[in-house]
Amino acid sequence: MDRLVCGDVGYGKTEVALRAAFKAVLDGKQAAILVPTTVLAMQHHQTFSARFAGFPVRVEMLCRFRPAAEQRQVIRGSPRGPWTS
């Protein structure tokens, strides 16, 4: 399902997104989090990677600061295996 989480700063939007993505991934689905800025994408990547570090979840990020070859690798699926971050 598609959901939009909207709210002011400090109302727990990231936590809601983390929990929803975690539930979806553990149910065998893929999850994508779209954010409006590259800086926020980088912050969320760090947060998601840290929170999911002990679980069989692969966290990746697509943004303009990653080389095109890396972006293609992420889209195709990482050669490092399905559960690395």
PyMOL Python script that loads the backbone (N, CA, C, O; Angstrom):
from pymol import cmd

cmd.read_pdbstr("""\
ATOM      1  N   MET A   1       0.833  -1.180   0.000  1.00  0.00           N
ATOM      2  CA  MET A   1       0.000   0.000   0.000  1.00  0.00           C
ATOM      3  C   MET A   1       0.871   1.234   0.000  1.00  0.00           C
ATOM      4  O   MET A   1       1.981   1.219   0.531  1.00  0.00           O
ATOM      5  N   ASP A   2       0.388   2.266  -0.574  1.00  0.00           N
ATOM      6  CA  ASP A   2       1.094   3.541  -0.569  1.00  0.00           C
ATOM      7  C   ASP A   2       0.575   4.388   0.581  1.00  0.00           C
ATOM      8  O   ASP A   2      -0.630   4.465   0.818  1.00  0.00           O
ATOM      9  N   ARG A   3       1.501   5.020   1.291  1.00  0.00           N
ATOM     10  CA  ARG A   3       1.120   5.879   2.403  1.00  0.00           C
ATOM     11  C   ARG A   3       1.955   7.138   2.364  1.00  0.00           C
ATOM     12  O   ARG A   3       3.118   7.107   1.963  1.00  0.00           O
ATOM     13  N   LEU A   4       1.378   8.226   2.771  1.00  0.00           N
ATOM     14  CA  LEU A   4       2.088   9.485   2.912  1.00  0.00           C
ATOM     15  C   LEU A   4       2.063   9.852   4.384  1.00  0.00           C
ATOM     16  O   LEU A   4       0.997   9.992   4.983  1.00  0.00           O
ATOM     17  N   VAL A   5       3.246  10.007   4.960  1.00  0.00           N
ATOM     18  CA  VAL A   5       3.356  10.413   6.351  1.00  0.00           C
ATOM     19  C   VAL A   5       3.719  11.890   6.343  1.00  0.00           C
ATOM     20  O   VAL A   5       4.769  12.279   5.830  1.00  0.00           O
ATOM     21  N   CYS A   6       2.854  12.701   6.909  1.00  0.00           N
ATOM     22  CA  CYS A   6       3.043  14.148   6.869  1.00  0.00           C
ATOM     23  C   CYS A   6       2.894  14.710   8.280  1.00  0.00           C
ATOM     24  O   CYS A   6       1.985  14.320   9.013  1.00  0.00           O
ATOM     25  N   GLY A   7       3.767  15.606   8.655  1.00  0.00           N
ATOM     26  CA  GLY A   7       3.668  16.217   9.971  1.00  0.00           C
ATOM     27  C   GLY A   7       4.798  17.197  10.182  1.00  0.00           C
ATOM     28  O   GLY A   7       5.727  17.272   9.377  1.00  0.00           O
ATOM     29  N   ASP A   8       4.719  17.943  11.259  1.00  0.00           N
ATOM     30  CA  ASP A   8       5.724  18.941  11.579  1.00  0.00           C
ATOM     31  C   ASP A   8       6.980  18.249  12.123  1.00  0.00           C
ATOM     32  O   ASP A   8       6.974  17.046  12.381  1.00  0.00           O
ATOM     33  N   VAL A   9       8.030  19.008  12.290  1.00  0.00           N
ATOM     34  CA  VAL A   9       9.291  18.500  12.807  1.00  0.00           C
ATOM     35  C   VAL A   9       9.087  17.942  14.206  1.00  0.00           C
ATOM     36  O   VAL A   9       8.434  18.564  15.043  1.00  0.00           O
ATOM     37  N   GLY A  10       9.648  16.770  14.454  1.00  0.00           N
ATOM     38  CA  GLY A  10       9.621  16.213  15.793  1.00  0.00           C
ATOM     39  C   GLY A  10       8.388  15.407  16.148  1.00  0.00           C
ATOM     40  O   GLY A  10       8.172  15.123  17.326  1.00  0.00           O
ATOM     41  N   TYR A  11       7.573  15.029  15.180  1.00  0.00           N
ATOM     42  CA  TYR A  11       6.352  14.285  15.471  1.00  0.00           C
ATOM     43  C   TYR A  11       6.471  12.794  15.185  1.00  0.00           C
ATOM     44  O   TYR A  11       5.462  12.090  15.230  1.00  0.00           O
ATOM     45  N   GLY A  12       7.665  12.289  14.893  1.00  0.00           N
ATOM     46  CA  GLY A  12       7.882  10.855  14.780  1.00  0.00           C
ATOM     47  C   GLY A  12       7.655  10.252  13.403  1.00  0.00           C
ATOM     48  O   GLY A  12       7.391   9.054  13.296  1.00  0.00           O
ATOM     49  N   LYS A  13       7.752  11.044  12.355  1.00  0.00           N
ATOM     50  CA  LYS A  13       7.533  10.525  11.004  1.00  0.00           C
ATOM     51  C   LYS A  13       8.571   9.466  10.649  1.00  0.00           C
ATOM     52  O   LYS A  13       8.232   8.445  10.051  1.00  0.00           O
ATOM     53  N   THR A  14       9.828   9.696  11.010  1.00  0.00           N
ATOM     54  CA  THR A  14      10.882   8.731  10.701  1.00  0.00           C
ATOM     55  C   THR A  14      10.636   7.419  11.429  1.00  0.00           C
ATOM     56  O   THR A  14      10.826   6.347  10.856  1.00  0.00           O
ATOM     57  N   GLU A  15      10.218   7.493  12.676  1.00  0.00           N
ATOM     58  CA  GLU A  15       9.947   6.276  13.446  1.00  0.00           C
ATOM     59  C   GLU A  15       8.808   5.479  12.819  1.00  0.00           C
ATOM     60  O   GLU A  15       8.880   4.252  12.737  1.00  0.00           O
ATOM     61  N   VAL A  16       7.767   6.164  12.381  1.00  0.00           N
ATOM     62  CA  VAL A  16       6.649   5.489  11.710  1.00  0.00           C
ATOM     63  C   VAL A  16       7.142   4.813  10.435  1.00  0.00           C
ATOM     64  O   VAL A  16       6.782   3.669  10.159  1.00  0.00           O
ATOM     65  N   ALA A  17       7.966   5.517   9.656  1.00  0.00           N
ATOM     66  CA  ALA A  17       8.507   4.956   8.419  1.00  0.00           C
ATOM     67  C   ALA A  17       9.406   3.752   8.698  1.00  0.00           C
ATOM     68  O   ALA A  17       9.350   2.753   7.981  1.00  0.00           O
ATOM     69  N   LEU A  18      10.231   3.847   9.734  1.00  0.00           N
ATOM     70  CA  LEU A  18      11.102   2.726  10.110  1.00  0.00           C
ATOM     71  C   LEU A  18      10.287   1.481  10.445  1.00  0.00           C
ATOM     72  O   LEU A  18      10.576   0.391   9.952  1.00  0.00           O
ATOM     73  N   ARG A  19       9.290   1.644  11.267  1.00  0.00           N
ATOM     74  CA  ARG A  19       8.484   0.499  11.698  1.00  0.00           C
ATOM     75  C   ARG A  19       7.675  -0.095  10.556  1.00  0.00           C
ATOM     76  O   ARG A  19       7.551  -1.315  10.450  1.00  0.00           O
ATOM     77  N   ALA A  20       7.124   0.762   9.701  1.00  0.00           N
ATOM     78  CA  ALA A  20       6.340   0.274   8.564  1.00  0.00           C
ATOM     79  C   ALA A  20       7.241  -0.464   7.573  1.00  0.00           C
ATOM     80  O   ALA A  20       6.865  -1.521   7.067  1.00  0.00           O
ATOM     81  N   ALA A  21       8.417   0.079   7.295  1.00  0.00           N
ATOM     82  CA  ALA A  21       9.353  -0.573   6.379  1.00  0.00           C
ATOM     83  C   ALA A  21       9.824  -1.904   6.952  1.00  0.00           C
ATOM     84  O   ALA A  21       9.919  -2.894   6.227  1.00  0.00           O
ATOM     85  N   PHE A  22      10.117  -1.931   8.238  1.00  0.00           N
ATOM     86  CA  PHE A  22      10.581  -3.162   8.883  1.00  0.00           C
ATOM     87  C   PHE A  22       9.519  -4.256   8.788  1.00  0.00           C
ATOM     88  O   PHE A  22       9.829  -5.397   8.447  1.00  0.00           O
ATOM     89  N   LYS A  23       8.287  -3.913   9.084  1.00  0.00           N
ATOM     90  CA  LYS A  23       7.186  -4.875   8.995  1.00  0.00           C
ATOM     91  C   LYS A  23       7.023  -5.383   7.572  1.00  0.00           C
ATOM     92  O   LYS A  23       6.856  -6.584   7.358  1.00  0.00           O
ATOM     93  N   ALA A  24       7.070  -4.487   6.604  1.00  0.00           N
ATOM     94  CA  ALA A  24       6.912  -4.874   5.204  1.00  0.00           C
ATOM     95  C   ALA A  24       8.037  -5.810   4.763  1.00  0.00           C
ATOM     96  O   ALA A  24       7.783  -6.829   4.120  1.00  0.00           O
ATOM     97  N   VAL A  25       9.273  -5.467   5.105  1.00  0.00           N
ATOM     98  CA  VAL A  25      10.419  -6.275   4.684  1.00  0.00           C
ATOM     99  C   VAL A  25      10.378  -7.655   5.334  1.00  0.00           C
ATOM    100  O   VAL A  25      10.656  -8.657   4.676  1.00  0.00           O
ATOM    101  N   LEU A  26      10.039  -7.714   6.603  1.00  0.00           N
ATOM    102  CA  LEU A  26       9.960  -9.022   7.255  1.00  0.00           C
ATOM    103  C   LEU A  26       8.803  -9.864   6.729  1.00  0.00           C
ATOM    104  O   LEU A  26       8.801 -11.084   6.891  1.00  0.00           O
ATOM    105  N   ASP A  27       7.826  -9.225   6.105  1.00  0.00           N
ATOM    106  CA  ASP A  27       6.732  -9.951   5.460  1.00  0.00           C
ATOM    107  C   ASP A  27       7.065 -10.311   4.011  1.00  0.00           C
ATOM    108  O   ASP A  27       6.197 -10.769   3.268  1.00  0.00           O
ATOM    109  N   GLY A  28       8.338 -10.100   3.608  1.00  0.00           N
ATOM    110  CA  GLY A  28       8.773 -10.494   2.276  1.00  0.00           C
ATOM    111  C   GLY A  28       8.557  -9.456   1.190  1.00  0.00           C
ATOM    112  O   GLY A  28       8.669  -9.776   0.007  1.00  0.00           O
ATOM    113  N   LYS A  29       8.257  -8.248   1.555  1.00  0.00           N
ATOM    114  CA  LYS A  29       8.019  -7.174   0.592  1.00  0.00           C
ATOM    115  C   LYS A  29       9.261  -6.282   0.492  1.00  0.00           C
ATOM    116  O   LYS A  29      10.204  -6.415   1.272  1.00  0.00           O
ATOM    117  N   GLN A  30       9.237  -5.385  -0.472  1.00  0.00           N
ATOM    118  CA  GLN A  30      10.251  -4.344  -0.563  1.00  0.00           C
ATOM    119  C   GLN A  30       9.643  -3.051  -0.043  1.00  0.00           C
ATOM    120  O   GLN A  30       8.430  -2.852  -0.107  1.00  0.00           O
ATOM    121  N   ALA A  31      10.492  -2.185   0.466  1.00  0.00           N
ATOM    122  CA  ALA A  31      10.015  -0.888   0.955  1.00  0.00           C
ATOM    123  C   ALA A  31      10.904   0.202   0.395  1.00  0.00           C
ATOM    124  O   ALA A  31      12.120   0.036   0.306  1.00  0.00           O
ATOM    125  N   ALA A  32      10.307   1.304   0.023  1.00  0.00           N
ATOM    126  CA  ALA A  32      11.054   2.470  -0.452  1.00  0.00           C
ATOM    127  C   ALA A  32      10.573   3.689   0.315  1.00  0.00           C
ATOM    128  O   ALA A  32       9.371   3.895   0.485  1.00  0.00           O
ATOM    129  N   ILE A  33      11.502   4.479   0.765  1.00  0.00           N
ATOM    130  CA  ILE A  33      11.192   5.704   1.485  1.00  0.00           C
ATOM    131  C   ILE A  33      11.643   6.861   0.594  1.00  0.00           C
ATOM    132  O   ILE A  33      12.826   6.976   0.270  1.00  0.00           O
ATOM    133  N   LEU A  34      10.721   7.696   0.208  1.00  0.00           N
ATOM    134  CA  LEU A  34      11.042   8.850  -0.630  1.00  0.00           C
ATOM    135  C   LEU A  34      11.121  10.090   0.247  1.00  0.00           C
ATOM    136  O   LEU A  34      10.239  10.341   1.068  1.00  0.00           O
ATOM    137  N   VAL A  35      12.178  10.854   0.066  1.00  0.00           N
ATOM    138  CA  VAL A  35      12.364  12.066   0.858  1.00  0.00           C
ATOM    139  C   VAL A  35      12.672  13.232  -0.076  1.00  0.00           C
ATOM    140  O   VAL A  35      13.154  13.019  -1.189  1.00  0.00           O
ATOM    141  N   PRO A  36      12.397  14.474   0.367  1.00  0.00           N
ATOM    142  CA  PRO A  36      12.517  15.619  -0.531  1.00  0.00           C
ATOM    143  C   PRO A  36      13.935  16.148  -0.771  1.00  0.00           C
ATOM    144  O   PRO A  36      14.148  16.897  -1.725  1.00  0.00           O
ATOM    145  N   THR A  37      14.902  15.783   0.061  1.00  0.00           N
ATOM    146  CA  THR A  37      16.248  16.330  -0.118  1.00  0.00           C
ATOM    147  C   THR A  37      17.294  15.225  -0.033  1.00  0.00           C
ATOM    148  O   THR A  37      17.067  14.180   0.577  1.00  0.00           O
ATOM    149  N   THR A  38      18.437  15.473  -0.654  1.00  0.00           N
ATOM    150  CA  THR A  38      19.543  14.518  -0.621  1.00  0.00           C
ATOM    151  C   THR A  38      20.098  14.381   0.789  1.00  0.00           C
ATOM    152  O   THR A  38      20.458  13.282   1.210  1.00  0.00           O
ATOM    153  N   VAL A  39      20.169  15.483   1.516  1.00  0.00           N
ATOM    154  CA  VAL A  39      20.678  15.436   2.885  1.00  0.00           C
ATOM    155  C   VAL A  39      19.779  14.556   3.751  1.00  0.00           C
ATOM    156  O   VAL A  39      20.277  13.749   4.536  1.00  0.00           O
ATOM    157  N   LEU A  40      18.484  14.701   3.616  1.00  0.00           N
ATOM    158  CA  LEU A  40      17.558  13.863   4.383  1.00  0.00           C
ATOM    159  C   LEU A  40      17.675  12.400   3.971  1.00  0.00           C
ATOM    160  O   LEU A  40      17.561  11.511   4.814  1.00  0.00           O
ATOM    161  N   ALA A  41      17.897  12.144   2.697  1.00  0.00           N
ATOM    162  CA  ALA A  41      18.099  10.764   2.233  1.00  0.00           C
ATOM    163  C   ALA A  41      19.324  10.156   2.902  1.00  0.00           C
ATOM    164  O   ALA A  41      19.294   9.003   3.332  1.00  0.00           O
ATOM    165  N   MET A  42      20.393  10.926   2.989  1.00  0.00           N
ATOM    166  CA  MET A  42      21.614  10.428   3.633  1.00  0.00           C
ATOM    167  C   MET A  42      21.389  10.181   5.125  1.00  0.00           C
ATOM    168  O   MET A  42      21.858   9.180   5.668  1.00  0.00           O
ATOM    169  N   GLN A  43      20.675  11.086   5.784  1.00  0.00           N
ATOM    170  CA  GLN A  43      20.386  10.905   7.208  1.00  0.00           C
ATOM    171  C   GLN A  43      19.525   9.663   7.434  1.00  0.00           C
ATOM    172  O   GLN A  43      19.788   8.876   8.342  1.00  0.00           O
ATOM    173  N   HIS A  44      18.502   9.494   6.609  1.00  0.00           N
ATOM    174  CA  HIS A  44      17.639   8.328   6.756  1.00  0.00           C
ATOM    175  C   HIS A  44      18.393   7.041   6.452  1.00  0.00           C
ATOM    176  O   HIS A  44      18.159   6.022   7.101  1.00  0.00           O
ATOM    177  N   HIS A  45      19.293   7.074   5.478  1.00  0.00           N
ATOM    178  CA  HIS A  45      20.083   5.883   5.171  1.00  0.00           C
ATOM    179  C   HIS A  45      20.909   5.469   6.387  1.00  0.00           C
ATOM    180  O   HIS A  45      20.980   4.287   6.721  1.00  0.00           O
ATOM    181  N   GLN A  46      21.529   6.441   7.042  1.00  0.00           N
ATOM    182  CA  GLN A  46      22.309   6.146   8.244  1.00  0.00           C
ATOM    183  C   GLN A  46      21.415   5.582   9.352  1.00  0.00           C
ATOM    184  O   GLN A  46      21.774   4.606  10.012  1.00  0.00           O
ATOM    185  N   THR A  47      20.261   6.200   9.548  1.00  0.00           N
ATOM    186  CA  THR A  47      19.347   5.774  10.606  1.00  0.00           C
ATOM    187  C   THR A  47      18.821   4.362  10.334  1.00  0.00           C
ATOM    188  O   THR A  47      18.844   3.507  11.219  1.00  0.00           O
ATOM    189  N   PHE A  48      18.349   4.123   9.114  1.00  0.00           N
ATOM    190  CA  PHE A  48      17.807   2.811   8.765  1.00  0.00           C
ATOM    191  C   PHE A  48      18.895   1.741   8.848  1.00  0.00           C
ATOM    192  O   PHE A  48      18.644   0.644   9.346  1.00  0.00           O
ATOM    193  N   SER A  49      20.094   2.048   8.366  1.00  0.00           N
ATOM    194  CA  SER A  49      21.197   1.080   8.416  1.00  0.00           C
ATOM    195  C   SER A  49      21.549   0.719   9.854  1.00  0.00           C
ATOM    196  O   SER A  49      21.777  -0.449  10.168  1.00  0.00           O
ATOM    197  N   ALA A  50      21.591   1.716  10.718  1.00  0.00           N
ATOM    198  CA  ALA A  50      21.928   1.463  12.126  1.00  0.00           C
ATOM    199  C   ALA A  50      20.836   0.649  12.812  1.00  0.00           C
ATOM    200  O   ALA A  50      21.136  -0.295  13.544  1.00  0.00           O
ATOM    201  N   ARG A  51      19.589   1.002  12.586  1.00  0.00           N
ATOM    202  CA  ARG A  51      18.481   0.319  13.261  1.00  0.00           C
ATOM    203  C   ARG A  51      18.273  -1.108  12.764  1.00  0.00           C
ATOM    204  O   ARG A  51      17.845  -1.975  13.526  1.00  0.00           O
ATOM    205  N   PHE A  52      18.575  -1.358  11.480  1.00  0.00           N
ATOM    206  CA  PHE A  52      18.342  -2.684  10.899  1.00  0.00           C
ATOM    207  C   PHE A  52      19.610  -3.537  10.857  1.00  0.00           C
ATOM    208  O   PHE A  52      19.605  -4.617  10.265  1.00  0.00           O
ATOM    209  N   ALA A  53      20.687  -3.070  11.472  1.00  0.00           N
ATOM    210  CA  ALA A  53      21.988  -3.743  11.380  1.00  0.00           C
ATOM    211  C   ALA A  53      21.940  -5.198  11.837  1.00  0.00           C
ATOM    212  O   ALA A  53      22.621  -6.038  11.248  1.00  0.00           O
ATOM    213  N   GLY A  54      21.178  -5.515  12.842  1.00  0.00           N
ATOM    214  CA  GLY A  54      21.152  -6.875  13.361  1.00  0.00           C
ATOM    215  C   GLY A  54      20.103  -7.769  12.730  1.00  0.00           C
ATOM    216  O   GLY A  54      19.856  -8.870  13.222  1.00  0.00           O
ATOM    217  N   PHE A  55      19.488  -7.325  11.664  1.00  0.00           N
ATOM    218  CA  PHE A  55      18.393  -8.064  11.042  1.00  0.00           C
ATOM    219  C   PHE A  55      18.716  -8.387   9.581  1.00  0.00           C
ATOM    220  O   PHE A  55      19.550  -7.720   8.969  1.00  0.00           O
ATOM    221  N   PRO A  56      18.064  -9.397   9.024  1.00  0.00           N
ATOM    222  CA  PRO A  56      18.326  -9.780   7.624  1.00  0.00           C
ATOM    223  C   PRO A  56      17.652  -8.821   6.644  1.00  0.00           C
ATOM    224  O   PRO A  56      16.731  -9.201   5.921  1.00  0.00           O
ATOM    225  N   VAL A  57      18.125  -7.574   6.630  1.00  0.00           N
ATOM    226  CA  VAL A  57      17.534  -6.525   5.802  1.00  0.00           C
ATOM    227  C   VAL A  57      18.655  -5.808   5.062  1.00  0.00           C
ATOM    228  O   VAL A  57      19.674  -5.458   5.658  1.00  0.00           O
ATOM    229  N   ARG A  58      18.472  -5.591   3.777  1.00  0.00           N
ATOM    230  CA  ARG A  58      19.439  -4.809   3.000  1.00  0.00           C
ATOM    231  C   ARG A  58      18.914  -3.391   2.856  1.00  0.00           C
ATOM    232  O   ARG A  58      17.793  -3.178   2.394  1.00  0.00           O
ATOM    233  N   VAL A  59      19.724  -2.429   3.252  1.00  0.00           N
ATOM    234  CA  VAL A  59      19.359  -1.017   3.162  1.00  0.00           C
ATOM    235  C   VAL A  59      20.246  -0.372   2.104  1.00  0.00           C
ATOM    236  O   VAL A  59      21.472  -0.451   2.187  1.00  0.00           O
ATOM    237  N   GLU A  60      19.639   0.257   1.122  1.00  0.00           N
ATOM    238  CA  GLU A  60      20.378   0.949   0.063  1.00  0.00           C
ATOM    239  C   GLU A  60      19.808   2.349  -0.100  1.00  0.00           C
ATOM    240  O   GLU A  60      18.721   2.653   0.390  1.00  0.00           O
ATOM    241  N   MET A  61      20.564   3.201  -0.799  1.00  0.00           N
ATOM    242  CA  MET A  61      20.114   4.565  -1.034  1.00  0.00           C
ATOM    243  C   MET A  61      20.428   4.944  -2.474  1.00  0.00           C
ATOM    244  O   MET A  61      21.510   4.658  -2.986  1.00  0.00           O
ATOM    245  N   LEU A  62      19.479   5.583  -3.106  1.00  0.00           N
ATOM    246  CA  LEU A  62      19.699   6.169  -4.422  1.00  0.00           C
ATOM    247  C   LEU A  62      19.648   7.679  -4.273  1.00  0.00           C
ATOM    248  O   LEU A  62      18.665   8.229  -3.777  1.00  0.00           O
ATOM    249  N   CYS A  63      20.711   8.348  -4.702  1.00  0.00           N
ATOM    250  CA  CYS A  63      20.732   9.809  -4.686  1.00  0.00           C
ATOM    251  C   CYS A  63      21.757  10.290  -5.701  1.00  0.00           C
ATOM    252  O   CYS A  63      22.519   9.499  -6.257  1.00  0.00           O
ATOM    253  N   ARG A  64      21.764  11.566  -5.927  1.00  0.00           N
ATOM    254  CA  ARG A  64      22.641  12.135  -6.948  1.00  0.00           C
ATOM    255  C   ARG A  64      24.113  12.083  -6.574  1.00  0.00           C
ATOM    256  O   ARG A  64      24.963  12.272  -7.444  1.00  0.00           O
ATOM    257  N   PHE A  65      24.446  11.834  -5.312  1.00  0.00           N
ATOM    258  CA  PHE A  65      25.839  11.775  -4.896  1.00  0.00           C
ATOM    259  C   PHE A  65      26.469  10.400  -5.105  1.00  0.00           C
ATOM    260  O   PHE A  65      27.679  10.247  -4.939  1.00  0.00           O
ATOM    261  N   ARG A  66      25.683   9.419  -5.459  1.00  0.00           N
ATOM    262  CA  ARG A  66      26.229   8.092  -5.743  1.00  0.00           C
ATOM    263  C   ARG A  66      26.533   7.999  -7.233  1.00  0.00           C
ATOM    264  O   ARG A  66      25.742   8.460  -8.055  1.00  0.00           O
ATOM    265  N   PRO A  67      27.655   7.417  -7.584  1.00  0.00           N
ATOM    266  CA  PRO A  67      27.985   7.266  -9.004  1.00  0.00           C
ATOM    267  C   PRO A  67      26.920   6.445  -9.744  1.00  0.00           C
ATOM    268  O   PRO A  67      26.255   5.590  -9.159  1.00  0.00           O
ATOM    269  N   ALA A  68      26.778   6.724 -11.030  1.00  0.00           N
ATOM    270  CA  ALA A  68      25.759   6.046 -11.840  1.00  0.00           C
ATOM    271  C   ALA A  68      25.927   4.532 -11.811  1.00  0.00           C
ATOM    272  O   ALA A  68      24.935   3.803 -11.796  1.00  0.00           O
ATOM    273  N   ALA A  69      27.164   4.049 -11.803  1.00  0.00           N
ATOM    274  CA  ALA A  69      27.404   2.596 -11.771  1.00  0.00           C
ATOM    275  C   ALA A  69      26.855   1.987 -10.481  1.00  0.00           C
ATOM    276  O   ALA A  69      26.253   0.914 -10.509  1.00  0.00           O
ATOM    277  N   GLU A  70      27.059   2.664  -9.358  1.00  0.00           N
ATOM    278  CA  GLU A  70      26.524   2.170  -8.079  1.00  0.00           C
ATOM    279  C   GLU A  70      25.007   2.197  -8.081  1.00  0.00           C
ATOM    280  O   GLU A  70      24.371   1.278  -7.565  1.00  0.00           O
ATOM    281  N   GLN A  71      24.417   3.237  -8.654  1.00  0.00           N
ATOM    282  CA  GLN A  71      22.962   3.318  -8.719  1.00  0.00           C
ATOM    283  C   GLN A  71      22.393   2.168  -9.543  1.00  0.00           C
ATOM    284  O   GLN A  71      21.389   1.566  -9.165  1.00  0.00           O
ATOM    285  N   ARG A  72      23.035   1.864 -10.667  1.00  0.00           N
ATOM    286  CA  ARG A  72      22.578   0.734 -11.484  1.00  0.00           C
ATOM    287  C   ARG A  72      22.684  -0.574 -10.714  1.00  0.00           C
ATOM    288  O   ARG A  72      21.806  -1.432 -10.812  1.00  0.00           O
ATOM    289  N   GLN A  73      23.770  -0.724  -9.942  1.00  0.00           N
ATOM    290  CA  GLN A  73      23.951  -1.929  -9.132  1.00  0.00           C
ATOM    291  C   GLN A  73      22.835  -2.073  -8.099  1.00  0.00           C
ATOM    292  O   GLN A  73      22.314  -3.169  -7.893  1.00  0.00           O
ATOM    293  N   VAL A  74      22.475  -0.985  -7.462  1.00  0.00           N
ATOM    294  CA  VAL A  74      21.402  -1.011  -6.465  1.00  0.00           C
ATOM    295  C   VAL A  74      20.087  -1.410  -7.121  1.00  0.00           C
ATOM    296  O   VAL A  74      19.343  -2.229  -6.582  1.00  0.00           O
ATOM    297  N   ILE A  75      19.801  -0.834  -8.279  1.00  0.00           N
ATOM    298  CA  ILE A  75      18.545  -1.123  -8.970  1.00  0.00           C
ATOM    299  C   ILE A  75      18.490  -2.585  -9.411  1.00  0.00           C
ATOM    300  O   ILE A  75      17.447  -3.229  -9.300  1.00  0.00           O
ATOM    301  N   ARG A  76      19.611  -3.109  -9.910  1.00  0.00           N
ATOM    302  CA  ARG A  76      19.662  -4.515 -10.342  1.00  0.00           C
ATOM    303  C   ARG A  76      19.679  -5.478  -9.168  1.00  0.00           C
ATOM    304  O   ARG A  76      19.168  -6.594  -9.269  1.00  0.00           O
ATOM    305  N   GLY A  77      20.251  -5.062  -8.081  1.00  0.00           N
ATOM    306  CA  GLY A  77      20.454  -5.941  -6.931  1.00  0.00           C
ATOM    307  C   GLY A  77      21.936  -6.052  -6.691  1.00  0.00           C
ATOM    308  O   GLY A  77      22.703  -6.311  -7.618  1.00  0.00           O
ATOM    309  N   SER A  78      22.334  -5.865  -5.492  1.00  0.00           N
ATOM    310  CA  SER A  78      23.749  -5.822  -5.154  1.00  0.00           C
ATOM    311  C   SER A  78      24.412  -7.178  -5.330  1.00  0.00           C
ATOM    312  O   SER A  78      23.831  -8.197  -4.956  1.00  0.00           O
ATOM    313  N   PRO A  79      25.624  -7.216  -5.893  1.00  0.00           N
ATOM    314  CA  PRO A  79      26.352  -8.477  -6.014  1.00  0.00           C
ATOM    315  C   PRO A  79      26.891  -8.966  -4.680  1.00  0.00           C
ATOM    316  O   PRO A  79      27.367 -10.097  -4.581  1.00  0.00           O
ATOM    317  N   ARG A  80      26.822  -8.121  -3.647  1.00  0.00           N
ATOM    318  CA  ARG A  80      27.329  -8.495  -2.334  1.00  0.00           C
ATOM    319  C   ARG A  80      26.420  -9.469  -1.618  1.00  0.00           C
ATOM    320  O   ARG A  80      26.786  -9.982  -0.560  1.00  0.00           O
ATOM    321  N   GLY A  81      25.262  -9.735  -2.155  1.00  0.00           N
ATOM    322  CA  GLY A  81      24.333 -10.653  -1.519  1.00  0.00           C
ATOM    323  C   GLY A  81      23.070  -9.940  -1.081  1.00  0.00           C
ATOM    324  O   GLY A  81      23.037  -8.713  -0.993  1.00  0.00           O
ATOM    325  N   PRO A  82      22.043 -10.705  -0.810  1.00  0.00           N
ATOM    326  CA  PRO A  82      20.741 -10.091  -0.538  1.00  0.00           C
ATOM    327  C   PRO A  82      20.616  -9.444   0.833  1.00  0.00           C
ATOM    328  O   PRO A  82      19.677  -8.676   1.046  1.00  0.00           O
ATOM    329  N   TRP A  83      21.523  -9.717   1.779  1.00  0.00           N
ATOM    330  CA  TRP A  83      21.279  -9.220   3.132  1.00  0.00           C
ATOM    331  C   TRP A  83      22.376  -8.322   3.653  1.00  0.00           C
ATOM    332  O   TRP A  83      22.580  -8.248   4.865  1.00  0.00           O
ATOM    333  N   THR A  84      23.086  -7.640   2.782  1.00  0.00           N
ATOM    334  CA  THR A  84      24.121  -6.729   3.259  1.00  0.00           C
ATOM    335  C   THR A  84      23.613  -5.293   3.205  1.00  0.00           C
ATOM    336  O   THR A  84      22.660  -4.988   2.488  1.00  0.00           O
ATOM    337  N   SER A  85      24.241  -4.439   3.951  1.00  0.00           N
ATOM    338  CA  SER A  85      23.825  -3.028   3.916  1.00  0.00           C
ATOM    339  C   SER A  85      24.938  -2.163   3.408  1.00  0.00           C
ATOM    340  O   SER A  85      24.778  -0.947   3.307  1.00  0.00           O
TER     341      SER A  85
END
""", "prot")
cmd.dss("prot")
cmd.show_as("cartoon", "prot")
cmd.util.cbc("prot")
cmd.orient("prot")
